[in-house]
Amino acid sequence: MLDKVEILTRLEDALKRKKSARGAYLWAVADFLGTSPKELNEEAVLSYLDKREKAGDKPQTLKMRFYALKYLFKLYNAPWTLTEGEVFSTRERRQRLPP
């Protein structure tokens, strides 16, 4: 299981120079981790973004969440192959989601 406190602390440390984005990124990552993913994987990201879209998140909010999670994966050297176009095309995203 991911240690959420350690992840958020590490992310905040990494974002010290990006003060304008820090709060939004921390908020997005904390919300993602609140969905209880067991590990960092792209299926969890796609499922999370799909749920947020259905909940009524605006496109700009979804993009901010996408980039925050991409930064989190980079910080942990986790595999990331998702592209913005692929994620924000609802049809393509749903094709990638497991049944």
C-alpha positions as CSV (number, residue, x, y, z in Angstrom):
1,M,0.0,0.0,0.0
2,L,1.2,3.5,-0.8
3,D,2.2,5.6,2.2
4,K,0.1,8.7,1.5
5,V,1.8,11.0,4.0
6,E,5.2,10.1,2.6
7,I,4.0,10.7,-1.0
8,L,2.5,14.0,-0.2
9,T,5.6,15.1,1.8
10,R,7.9,14.1,-1.1
11,L,5.7,15.8,-3.7
12,E,5.5,19.0,-1.6
13,D,9.3,19.0,-1.3
14,A,9.7,18.5,-5.1
15,L,7.2,21.4,-5.8
16,K,8.8,24.0,-3.6
17,R,10.0,25.9,-6.6
18,K,6.6,25.8,-8.3
19,K,4.7,27.7,-5.7
20,S,1.8,28.6,-8.0
21,A,1.1,24.9,-8.8
22,R,2.0,23.4,-5.5
23,G,-1.4,23.7,-3.8
24,A,-3.4,22.5,-6.8
25,Y,-1.0,19.6,-7.4
26,L,-1.1,18.5,-3.8
27,W,-4.9,18.8,-3.8
28,A,-5.2,16.6,-6.9
29,V,-2.8,14.0,-5.7
30,A,-4.4,13.8,-2.3
31,D,-7.8,13.4,-3.9
32,F,-6.4,10.6,-6.2
33,L,-4.8,8.8,-3.2
34,G,-8.1,9.1,-1.4
35,T,-9.5,6.7,-4.0
36,S,-7.2,4.1,-2.4
37,P,-5.1,2.9,-5.2
38,K,-2.8,0.0,-4.0
39,E,0.0,1.1,-6.4
40,L,0.7,3.7,-8.9
41,N,-0.6,2.5,-12.3
42,E,-2.2,4.0,-15.3
43,E,-5.5,2.1,-15.0
44,A,-6.0,3.8,-11.6
45,V,-5.4,7.2,-13.2
46,L,-7.8,6.5,-16.0
47,S,-10.5,5.3,-13.7
48,Y,-10.0,8.2,-11.3
49,L,-10.2,10.8,-14.2
50,D,-13.3,9.1,-15.5
51,K,-15.0,9.3,-12.1
52,R,-14.0,13.0,-11.8
53,E,-15.4,13.7,-15.3
54,K,-18.7,12.0,-14.4
55,A,-18.8,14.0,-11.2
56,G,-18.7,17.2,-13.3
57,D,-15.1,18.4,-13.3
58,K,-14.4,21.0,-15.9
59,P,-11.8,20.3,-18.7
60,Q,-9.2,22.6,-17.1
61,T,-9.6,20.9,-13.7
62,L,-9.2,17.4,-15.3
63,K,-6.0,18.6,-17.1
64,M,-4.6,19.9,-13.8
65,R,-5.3,16.6,-12.2
66,F,-3.7,14.8,-15.2
67,Y,-0.4,16.8,-14.9
68,A,-0.3,16.5,-11.1
69,L,-0.5,12.7,-11.4
70,K,2.0,12.6,-14.3
71,Y,4.4,14.6,-12.0
72,L,3.8,12.1,-9.2
73,F,4.6,9.2,-11.4
74,K,7.8,10.9,-12.6
75,L,8.8,11.6,-9.0
76,Y,8.5,7.8,-8.2
77,N,9.9,6.6,-11.5
78,A,6.7,4.8,-12.2
79,P,5.9,3.9,-15.8
80,W,3.8,6.6,-17.6
81,T,2.7,6.2,-21.2
82,L,-0.5,8.2,-21.2
83,T,-0.7,11.2,-23.5
84,E,-3.0,14.2,-23.0
85,G,-4.8,13.5,-26.3
86,E,-5.5,9.9,-25.3
87,V,-6.7,10.8,-21.8
88,F,-9.0,13.6,-22.8
89,S,-10.6,11.8,-25.6
90,T,-13.4,10.1,-23.6
91,R,-13.9,7.4,-26.2
92,E,-10.2,6.5,-26.3
93,R,-10.0,6.5,-22.5
94,R,-12.9,4.2,-22.1
95,Q,-11.4,1.8,-24.6
96,R,-8.2,1.6,-22.5
97,L,-10.1,1.0,-19.2
98,P,-10.3,-2.7,-18.3
99,P,-13.8,-4.2,-18.6
